[in-house]
Amino acid sequence: MASTASAASYPGEMPLEWQPPKYNPYLIALVVTLATFMEVLDSTIANVALPHIAGNLSAGTDESTWVLTSYLVANAIVLPLNGWLSRLFGRKRFYMMCVATFTMASVLCGFAPSLNWLVFFRVLQGLGGGGMQPSEQAILVDTFPPYKRAMGMAVYGIAVVVAPIVGPTLGGFITDNFSWRWVFFINVPVGIISLLLTSQIISDPPHMRGKGLKGSGGIDYTGLGLLAMGLGAMQIMLDKGQREDWFESHLIVIMAGLMVVCLTASVIWSLRRKDPVVDLRLLKDRNFAISSITMFLLGFVLYGSTALLPIFLQTLMGYSAMQSGMTMSPGGMVVMVLMPIVGLLLGRFQARWLVVFGLVMASLALFDMSRFNLQIDFRTAMMSRVMLGCGLAFLFVPINTAAFYFVPPDKTSNATGLINLARNIGGSCGIALMSTMLERRGQYHQNMLVEHLTPYDLPYREMLQGATQMLMQKGANVVEATQQAQALVYNLMRQQAAMKSFVDAFWLMGVLILCAIPLMFLMKKTTPHKGPMGAH
């Protein structure tokens, strides 16, 4: 009951443990956001460099994807351990350990002599990166008083939402003009600056000082092992599923079984232990549980759409990597402009109503993308992304504000680890499901369209005759013109099938994000903070 009382009193009054930080809270927000941007950027910046990495290290393209998988697996394992590790080492010390590990691993990745070494160094990098985001979020929650917390989250949210959008474009520019190794070297100066500023500006809050794991029974090796194996198996299954034809592959079946067994055992073990590695009891709070589900959907749409749109623009519309990046960049700029405004609006409106608005805007943008065709212009694609950016800007900050509203200060680190894990798993599921959907729906639409490519179909005959005559006018003989015309019509059919698969994917994401709206009405009411509040 004590913890419940603490949680309930937290939104209404300043907790006794809260003290104003030594430095300006916004300065602290900028310092931790620096490392956030670097870490989130690194989760996508290496994507476009994979062909160069494979060629330079004499590896196949399929093998090179482990550069991405290894990072995501290690990242997913550490995310939910944040609260436990913060108590073990102290939050500031653990955070600096993560930044230092990430920075040193970036150096090693840049100098990797082979693919095996690169994958190993990426695991180290993922272990460091996985602890950074939750620690930074927990620092912001404890740094800002409740009535200013939304603005702190807005600064942090800009980095989290914009970095995945900037990553592929920046990675393409660096790879084309320098070397794939600079994709990793670019982290080094940022990491060093972050460490220097953190050591001087950031300190642990009173409720984190000198606690450690006293009375907890020591290190929970069983819980740690079950969680690491379960999340690792899940991440490998999601990343390799489409490439291995999902459950037709023995590897995917084994990973799925291992995931179910280990995660189920981990949940049972955690609920029975007094001080578990991951405190799943936080999900008893209705607001936190609903916010975690919504954050999962946000990650699904953010990473899923970020993966789909460049593929669509480059493979079907003929855009270069830089042009597709320019199409997406205005959406990132909109997020940067709107997030501080959303932080101010949280002082006037309940967080859940802003989330509803963001969900509606994001779904409208995705439904607009589901109307794309092969004749759209640059402005149409860009404006759809801008509309999606408007929706995303109204989601991240309000979701986090609602999530932590009833979370007591001493549980902040645990809560940030869980909600960040929800977003990352959502991103992995979004990329995996959308990739599978493009492949399967593309095959379905191709089978449907190919039925019309017969001599008995009048539109097909007319199109074939028109193409044949055009080619003959350009100098081809009858046989060559006929063959080339058939090839042209077949390629056009494949493009239309691919286009329809993208339409299906965008439509599905629009429907999924709409499904979160009813959940907002199940949230407990949160009072907007307009200024310092006294006890009552």
C-alpha positions as CSV (number, residue, x, y, z in Angstrom):
1,M,0.0,0.0,0.0
2,A,2.9,2.3,0.7
3,S,4.1,2.3,-2.9
4,T,0.5,2.9,-4.1
5,A,0.1,5.9,-1.9
6,S,3.4,7.3,-3.1
7,A,2.4,6.8,-6.7
8,A,-1.0,8.4,-6.2
9,S,0.4,11.4,-4.4
10,Y,3.2,12.1,-6.9
11,P,1.1,14.0,-9.6
12,G,-0.6,16.2,-7.0
13,E,2.4,17.3,-5.1
14,M,6.2,17.5,-5.2
15,P,7.5,14.2,-3.7
16,L,9.8,14.7,-0.7
17,E,12.7,13.2,-2.6
18,W,12.5,15.7,-5.5
19,Q,15.0,18.5,-5.4
20,P,15.8,21.2,-7.9
21,P,18.9,20.2,-9.9
22,K,22.1,22.2,-9.6
23,Y,22.0,23.2,-13.3
24,N,19.2,24.4,-15.5
25,P,16.9,21.4,-16.4
26,Y,16.9,22.4,-20.1
27,L,20.7,22.3,-20.1
28,I,20.5,18.7,-18.7
29,A,17.9,17.8,-21.3
30,L,20.2,19.0,-24.1
31,V,23.2,17.0,-22.6
32,V,21.3,13.7,-22.4
33,T,19.6,14.3,-25.8
34,L,23.0,14.5,-27.5
35,A,23.7,10.9,-26.6
36,T,20.1,9.9,-27.4
37,F,20.3,11.2,-30.9
38,M,23.6,9.4,-31.5
39,E,22.3,6.1,-30.3
40,V,18.9,6.2,-32.1
41,L,20.7,7.4,-35.3
42,D,23.0,4.4,-35.1
43,S,20.1,2.0,-35.2
44,T,19.3,3.1,-38.8
45,I,22.4,4.8,-40.2
46,A,24.1,1.5,-41.0
47,N,21.2,0.2,-43.1
48,V,22.2,1.9,-46.4
49,A,25.9,0.9,-45.9
50,L,25.3,-2.8,-45.8
51,P,26.2,-3.4,-49.5
52,H,29.4,-1.5,-49.1
53,I,30.2,-3.4,-45.8
54,A,29.5,-6.8,-47.5
55,G,31.7,-5.9,-50.5
56,N,34.6,-4.6,-48.4
57,L,34.6,-7.4,-45.9
58,S,34.1,-10.2,-48.6
59,A,30.7,-11.2,-47.1
60,G,27.4,-12.0,-48.7
61,T,24.5,-9.5,-48.4
62,D,22.5,-11.9,-46.3
63,E,25.5,-12.3,-43.9
64,S,25.9,-8.5,-43.6
65,T,22.4,-8.2,-42.1
66,W,23.8,-9.6,-38.9
67,V,25.4,-6.1,-38.5
68,L,21.9,-4.9,-37.8
69,T,20.5,-7.9,-36.1
70,S,23.4,-8.2,-33.6
71,Y,22.9,-4.6,-32.5
72,L,19.1,-4.9,-32.1
73,V,19.4,-8.2,-30.1
74,A,21.9,-6.7,-27.6
75,N,19.9,-3.5,-27.4
76,A,16.6,-5.4,-26.7
77,I,18.3,-7.4,-23.9
78,V,19.6,-4.4,-22.0
79,L,16.6,-2.1,-22.3
80,P,14.4,-3.8,-19.6
81,L,17.4,-4.2,-17.3
82,N,17.9,-0.5,-16.9
83,G,16.2,-0.1,-13.6
84,W,18.0,-3.0,-12.0
85,L,21.5,-2.0,-13.4
86,S,20.9,1.6,-12.4
87,R,20.3,0.5,-8.8
88,L,23.4,-1.8,-9.0
89,F,25.8,0.8,-10.2
90,G,24.1,4.1,-9.6
91,R,22.2,5.9,-12.5
92,K,24.9,8.4,-13.4
93,R,27.7,5.8,-13.3
94,F,25.7,3.3,-15.3
95,Y,24.7,5.9,-17.9
96,M,28.3,7.0,-18.3
97,M,29.4,3.3,-18.6
98,C,26.8,2.9,-21.4
99,V,28.0,6.0,-23.3
100,A,31.7,5.0,-22.9
101,T,30.9,1.4,-24.1
102,F,29.0,2.7,-27.1
103,T,31.7,5.1,-28.0
104,M,34.6,2.6,-27.7
105,A,32.6,0.0,-29.6
106,S,32.0,2.5,-32.4
107,V,35.8,2.9,-32.7
108,L,36.2,-0.9,-32.8
109,C,33.4,-1.2,-35.4
110,G,35.2,1.3,-37.6
111,F,38.4,-0.6,-37.5
112,A,36.8,-4.1,-37.8
113,P,39.0,-6.3,-40.0
114,S,36.3,-8.9,-40.8
115,L,32.5,-9.4,-40.6
116,N,32.8,-11.7,-37.6
117,W,34.7,-9.0,-35.6
118,L,32.2,-6.3,-36.8
119,V,29.2,-8.3,-35.6
120,F,31.0,-8.9,-32.2
121,F,31.7,-5.2,-31.8
122,R,28.1,-4.3,-32.8
123,V,27.0,-6.5,-29.9
124,L,29.1,-4.4,-27.6
125,Q,27.7,-1.3,-29.1
126,G,24.1,-2.5,-28.7
127,L,24.8,-3.4,-25.0
128,G,26.0,0.2,-24.4
129,G,23.2,1.8,-26.5
130,G,20.4,-0.3,-24.8
131,G,21.1,1.3,-21.5
132,M,21.3,4.9,-22.7
133,Q,17.7,5.8,-23.7
134,P,15.9,4.6,-20.5
135,S,18.6,6.2,-18.3
136,E,18.2,9.5,-20.1
137,Q,14.4,9.4,-19.9
138,A,14.6,8.6,-16.1
139,I,17.1,11.5,-15.7
140,L,14.6,13.8,-17.3
141,V,11.7,12.6,-15.2
142,D,13.6,13.3,-12.1
143,T,15.2,16.5,-13.3
144,F,11.9,18.3,-14.3
145,P,9.1,19.0,-11.8
146,P,5.7,17.6,-13.0
147,Y,4.5,20.9,-14.4
148,K,7.6,21.2,-16.7
149,R,8.2,17.5,-17.4
150,A,6.4,17.6,-20.8
151,M,8.8,20.2,-22.1
152,G,11.8,18.0,-21.1
153,M,10.2,15.0,-22.8
154,A,9.7,17.2,-25.9
155,V,13.4,17.9,-26.2
156,Y,14.1,14.2,-25.8
157,G,11.3,13.2,-28.2
158,I,12.8,15.3,-31.0
159,A,15.9,13.2,-31.0
160,V,14.0,9.9,-30.8
161,V,11.6,10.7,-33.6
162,V,13.9,12.6,-35.9
163,A,17.0,10.4,-35.7
164,P,15.4,7.3,-37.5
165,I,14.3,9.7,-40.3
166,V,17.7,11.3,-40.7
167,G,19.7,8.1,-40.3
168,P,19.3,6.5,-43.8
169,T,20.0,9.8,-45.6
170,L,23.0,10.7,-43.5
171,G,24.3,7.1,-43.8
172,G,24.0,7.2,-47.6
173,F,25.8,10.6,-47.8
174,I,28.7,9.3,-45.6
175,T,29.0,6.0,-47.5
176,D,28.9,7.6,-50.9
177,N,31.4,10.4,-50.2
178,F,33.7,8.8,-47.6
179,S,33.7,5.2,-46.4
180,W,31.2,3.0,-44.5
181,R,33.7,3.0,-41.6
182,W,32.9,6.7,-41.0
183,V,29.3,5.6,-40.2
184,F,30.8,4.4,-36.9
185,F,33.6,6.9,-36.4
186,I,31.1,9.8,-36.5
187,N,29.9,8.6,-33.0
188,V,33.3,9.1,-31.3
189,P,33.4,12.9,-30.9
190,V,29.8,13.0,-29.9
191,G,30.4,10.3,-27.3
192,I,33.4,12.1,-25.8
193,I,31.6,15.4,-25.5
194,S,28.6,13.6,-23.9
195,L,30.8,12.0,-21.3
196,L,32.6,15.2,-20.4
197,L,29.3,17.2,-20.0
198,T,27.6,14.3,-18.1
199,S,30.4,14.1,-15.6
200,Q,30.1,17.8,-14.8
201,I,26.4,18.5,-15.0
202,I,24.4,15.3,-14.1
203,S,24.0,13.8,-10.7
204,D,21.9,11.1,-9.1
205,P,18.6,12.1,-7.4
206,P,18.4,11.5,-3.6
207,H,16.3,8.4,-3.9
208,M,19.0,6.8,-6.1
209,R,22.0,7.5,-3.9
210,G,23.6,4.6,-2.0
211,K,20.8,2.1,-2.5
212,G,22.5,-0.5,-4.6
213,L,20.8,-3.9,-4.4
214,K,20.8,-4.2,-0.6
215,G,18.3,-6.7,0.7
216,S,17.4,-7.9,-2.8
217,G,19.1,-11.2,-2.6
218,G,21.9,-10.4,-4.9
219,I,22.1,-10.7,-8.7
220,D,19.2,-12.5,-10.2
221,Y,21.1,-14.7,-12.7
222,T,18.0,-16.9,-13.5
223,G,15.8,-13.9,-14.4
224,L,18.6,-12.3,-16.3
225,G,19.4,-15.4,-18.3
226,L,15.7,-16.2,-19.2
227,L,15.1,-12.6,-20.3
228,A,18.2,-12.4,-22.4
229,M,17.5,-15.7,-24.2
230,G,13.9,-14.8,-24.7
231,L,14.4,-11.3,-26.1
232,G,17.4,-12.4,-28.2
233,A,15.4,-15.3,-29.8
234,M,12.5,-12.9,-30.5
235,Q,14.7,-10.3,-32.2
236,I,16.4,-12.9,-34.4
237,M,13.0,-14.4,-35.3
238,L,11.7,-11.0,-36.3
239,D,14.8,-9.9,-38.2
240,K,15.3,-13.2,-40.1
241,G,11.7,-14.3,-40.5
242,Q,10.9,-13.1,-44.0
243,R,14.3,-14.0,-45.3
244,E,14.0,-17.6,-44.0
245,D,10.3,-17.9,-45.0
246,W,9.1,-17.8,-41.4
247,F,7.9,-21.1,-40.0
248,E,9.1,-23.1,-43.0
249,S,12.5,-22.6,-41.5
250,H,13.8,-24.8,-38.7
251,L,15.8,-21.8,-37.3
252,I,12.6,-19.6,-37.0
253,V,10.7,-22.5,-35.4
254,I,13.5,-23.0,-32.8
255,M,13.7,-19.3,-32.1
256,A,9.9,-19.0,-31.7
257,G,9.8,-21.9,-29.3
258,L,12.8,-20.6,-27.3
259,M,11.1,-17.1,-27.1
260,V,7.8,-18.5,-25.8
261,V,9.4,-20.7,-23.2
262,C,12.0,-18.3,-21.9
263,L,9.7,-15.2,-21.8
264,T,6.9,-17.1,-20.2
265,A,9.3,-18.5,-17.5
266,S,10.7,-15.0,-17.1
267,V,7.3,-13.5,-16.4
268,I,6.5,-16.2,-13.8
269,W,9.9,-15.8,-12.2
270,S,9.7,-12.0,-12.1
271,L,6.3,-12.0,-10.4
272,R,7.4,-14.3,-7.7
273,R,10.7,-12.6,-6.9
274,K,10.8,-9.6,-4.5
275,D,13.3,-7.6,-6.5
276,P,13.2,-8.9,-10.1
277,V,15.4,-7.9,-13.0
278,V,12.3,-6.4,-14.7
279,D,9.5,-5.2,-12.4
280,L,6.4,-6.3,-14.4
281,R,4.2,-5.1,-11.5
282,L,4.4,-1.6,-13.0
283,L,1.9,-2.9,-15.6
284,K,-0.8,-3.0,-12.9
285,D,-1.0,0.8,-13.3
286,R,-3.6,1.2,-16.0
287,N,-2.1,4.4,-17.5
288,F,1.4,2.8,-17.7
289,A,0.1,-0.4,-19.3
290,I,-2.0,1.5,-21.9
291,S,0.9,3.9,-22.6
292,S,3.2,1.0,-23.2
293,I,0.7,-0.5,-25.8
294,T,0.4,2.8,-27.5
295,M,4.2,3.2,-27.6
296,F,4.4,-0.2,-29.2
297,L,2.1,1.0,-32.0
298,L,4.0,4.3,-32.3
299,G,7.3,2.3,-32.8
300,F,5.5,0.0,-35.3
301,V,4.3,2.9,-37.4
302,L,7.4,5.1,-37.0
303,Y,9.9,2.4,-38.0
304,G,7.5,0.6,-40.4
305,S,6.7,3.7,-42.4
306,T,10.4,4.9,-42.3
307,A,11.4,1.6,-43.8
308,L,8.6,1.5,-46.5
309,L,8.6,5.0,-47.9
310,P,12.3,5.1,-49.1
311,I,11.9,1.6,-50.7
312,F,8.8,2.8,-52.5
313,L,10.4,6.0,-53.7
314,Q,13.6,4.4,-54.8
315,T,12.4,1.1,-56.4
316,L,9.1,2.3,-58.0
317,M,9.5,6.0,-58.4
318,G,13.2,6.0,-59.4
319,Y,14.3,8.4,-56.7
320,S,17.9,8.5,-55.6
321,A,18.8,7.9,-51.9
322,M,19.3,11.7,-51.5
323,Q,16.0,12.5,-53.2
324,S,14.0,10.0,-51.0
325,G,15.8,11.5,-48.0
326,M,14.7,15.0,-49.0
327,T,11.1,13.7,-49.3
328,M,11.2,12.6,-45.7
329,S,13.2,15.4,-44.1
330,P,10.4,18.0,-44.0
331,G,8.4,15.5,-41.8
332,G,11.3,15.5,-39.4
333,M,11.4,19.3,-39.4
334,V,7.7,19.4,-38.5
335,V,8.3,17.1,-35.5
336,M,11.1,19.4,-34.3
337,V,8.8,22.5,-34.5
338,L,5.7,20.9,-33.0
339,M,7.1,19.0,-30.1
340,P,7.8,22.0,-27.9
341,I,4.4,23.3,-28.8
342,V,2.9,20.0,-27.7
343,G,4.8,20.3,-24.4
344,L,3.1,23.7,-23.8
345,L,-0.3,22.3,-24.7
346,L,0.1,19.6,-22.0
347,G,-0.2,22.4,-19.5
348,R,-3.8,23.0,-20.8
349,F,-5.1,19.7,-21.9
350,Q,-5.1,16.1,-20.7
351,A,-2.4,14.0,-22.3
352,R,-4.9,11.4,-23.6
353,W,-6.8,14.0,-25.7
354,L,-3.5,15.1,-27.4
355,V,-2.7,11.4,-28.0
356,V,-6.1,11.0,-29.7
357,F,-5.5,13.9,-32.0
358,G,-2.0,12.5,-32.8
359,L,-3.5,9.1,-33.6
360,V,-6.1,10.6,-35.9
361,M,-3.5,12.7,-37.7
362,A,-1.2,9.7,-38.2
363,S,-3.9,7.4,-39.4
364,L,-5.1,10.1,-41.9
365,A,-1.6,10.4,-43.2
366,L,-1.2,6.7,-43.6
367,F,-4.6,6.4,-45.4
368,D,-3.4,9.2,-47.7
369,M,-0.3,7.2,-48.5
370,S,-2.6,4.2,-49.3
371,R,-3.9,6.3,-52.2
372,F,-0.4,6.6,-53.8
373,N,0.1,5.5,-57.4
374,L,3.0,5.4,-59.8
375,Q,2.2,9.0,-61.0
376,I,2.5,10.9,-57.7
377,D,4.8,13.8,-57.6
378,F,7.4,14.9,-55.1
379,R,5.1,17.3,-53.3
380,T,2.4,14.6,-52.8
381,A,4.8,12.2,-51.1
382,M,6.4,15.0,-49.0
383,M,3.1,16.3,-47.8
384,S,1.9,12.9,-46.7
385,R,5.1,12.5,-44.7
386,V,4.6,16.0,-43.2
387,M,1.1,15.0,-42.1
388,L,2.5,11.9,-40.5
389,G,5.1,14.0,-38.7
390,C,2.3,16.2,-37.3
391,G,0.7,13.0,-35.8
392,L,3.9,11.6,-34.4
393,A,4.7,15.0,-32.7
394,F,1.4,14.7,-30.8
395,L,2.1,11.2,-29.7
396,F,5.6,10.8,-28.1
397,V,5.5,13.4,-25.4
398,P,1.8,13.0,-24.3
399,I,2.3,9.2,-24.1
400,N,5.3,9.5,-21.9
401,T,3.6,12.1,-19.7
402,A,0.6,9.8,-19.2
403,A,2.8,6.8,-18.6
404,F,4.8,8.3,-15.8
405,Y,1.9,10.3,-14.1
406,F,1.3,7.6,-11.4
407,V,4.8,6.0,-11.4
408,P,6.6,6.7,-8.1
409,P,10.1,8.3,-8.4
410,D,11.9,5.1,-7.2
411,K,10.4,3.1,-10.0
412,T,11.2,5.6,-12.8
413,S,14.2,3.7,-14.1
414,N,12.3,0.4,-14.3
415,A,9.4,2.1,-16.1
416,T,11.6,3.8,-18.7
417,G,13.2,0.5,-19.5
418,L,9.9,-1.2,-20.1
419,I,8.3,1.6,-22.2
420,N,11.4,1.9,-24.4
421,L,11.4,-1.9,-24.9
422,A,7.8,-1.6,-26.0
423,R,8.8,1.0,-28.6
424,N,11.8,-1.0,-29.9
425,I,9.8,-4.3,-30.1
426,G,7.1,-2.3,-32.0
427,G,9.7,-1.1,-34.4
428,S,11.1,-4.6,-35.0
429,C,7.6,-6.0,-35.5
430,G,6.7,-3.1,-37.8
431,I,9.8,-3.7,-40.0
432,A,9.3,-7.5,-40.0
433,L,5.6,-7.4,-40.7
434,M,5.8,-4.7,-43.4
435,S,8.6,-6.5,-45.2
436,T,6.6,-9.8,-45.1
437,M,3.5,-8.0,-46.3
438,L,5.3,-6.4,-49.2
439,E,6.5,-9.8,-50.4
440,R,3.3,-11.8,-49.8
441,R,0.9,-9.1,-51.1
442,G,3.1,-8.4,-54.1
443,Q,2.9,-12.1,-55.0
444,Y,-0.9,-12.1,-54.5
445,H,-1.5,-9.0,-56.6
446,Q,0.8,-10.4,-59.3
447,N,-1.1,-13.6,-59.5
448,M,-4.4,-11.6,-59.8
449,L,-3.0,-9.3,-62.5
450,V,-1.3,-12.0,-64.6
451,E,-4.7,-13.6,-65.2
452,H,-5.5,-10.6,-67.5
453,L,-2.3,-11.0,-69.6
454,T,-4.0,-13.3,-72.1
455,P,-4.8,-13.0,-75.8
456,Y,-8.5,-13.1,-74.8
457,D,-8.2,-9.9,-72.7
458,L,-9.1,-6.8,-74.9
459,P,-7.2,-4.2,-72.9
460,Y,-4.1,-6.4,-72.9
461,R,-4.3,-6.9,-76.6
462,E,-4.7,-3.2,-77.2
463,M,-1.8,-2.3,-74.9
464,L,0.4,-4.9,-76.6
465,Q,-0.4,-3.7,-80.1
466,G,0.2,-0.1,-79.1
467,A,3.6,-1.0,-77.6
468,T,4.6,-3.1,-80.6
469,Q,3.8,-0.3,-83.1
470,M,5.7,2.2,-81.0
471,L,8.8,-0.1,-80.9
472,M,8.5,-0.8,-84.7
473,Q,8.5,3.0,-85.4
474,K,11.8,3.2,-83.5
475,G,13.4,0.6,-85.8
476,A,12.7,-2.8,-84.3
477,N,11.4,-5.6,-86.6
478,V,8.1,-7.4,-85.9
479,V,9.6,-10.2,-83.8
480,E,11.8,-8.0,-81.7
481,A,9.0,-5.4,-81.2
482,T,6.6,-8.1,-80.1
483,Q,9.0,-9.6,-77.6
484,Q,10.0,-6.2,-76.2
485,A,6.4,-5.1,-76.0
486,Q,5.5,-8.3,-74.0
487,A,8.4,-7.5,-71.7
488,L,7.3,-3.9,-71.2
489,V,3.7,-5.0,-70.3
490,Y,5.0,-7.7,-67.9
491,N,7.3,-5.2,-66.1
492,L,4.4,-2.8,-65.9
493,M,2.2,-5.5,-64.3
494,R,5.0,-6.2,-61.7
495,Q,5.2,-2.5,-60.9
496,Q,1.5,-2.3,-60.4
497,A,1.5,-5.4,-58.2
498,A,4.3,-3.9,-56.1
499,M,2.4,-0.6,-55.9
500,K,-0.7,-2.4,-54.6
501,S,1.3,-4.2,-51.9
502,F,2.6,-0.8,-50.6
503,V,-1.0,0.5,-50.6
504,D,-2.0,-2.5,-48.5
505,A,0.8,-2.0,-46.1
506,F,0.1,1.7,-45.6
507,W,-3.6,1.0,-45.1
508,L,-2.9,-1.7,-42.5
509,M,-0.7,0.7,-40.5
510,G,-3.5,3.3,-40.6
511,V,-6.0,0.8,-39.3
512,L,-3.7,-0.4,-36.5
513,I,-3.0,3.0,-35.2
514,L,-6.7,3.8,-35.1
515,C,-7.2,0.8,-32.9
516,A,-5.3,2.6,-30.1
517,I,-8.0,5.4,-29.8
518,P,-10.5,3.4,-27.7
519,L,-7.7,2.7,-25.2
520,M,-7.4,6.4,-24.4
521,F,-10.9,6.4,-22.9
522,L,-9.7,3.7,-20.5
523,M,-7.0,5.8,-19.0
524,K,-7.3,7.4,-15.6
525,K,-7.7,11.2,-15.7
526,T,-4.6,13.2,-15.5
527,T,-4.6,16.9,-14.4
528,P,-2.6,19.2,-16.7
529,H,0.2,20.9,-14.7
530,K,0.3,24.7,-15.3
531,G,2.7,25.6,-12.6
532,P,4.2,24.6,-9.2
533,M,1.6,22.9,-7.0
534,G,1.4,22.7,-3.3
535,A,0.3,19.8,-1.3
536,H,-3.4,19.0,-0.9
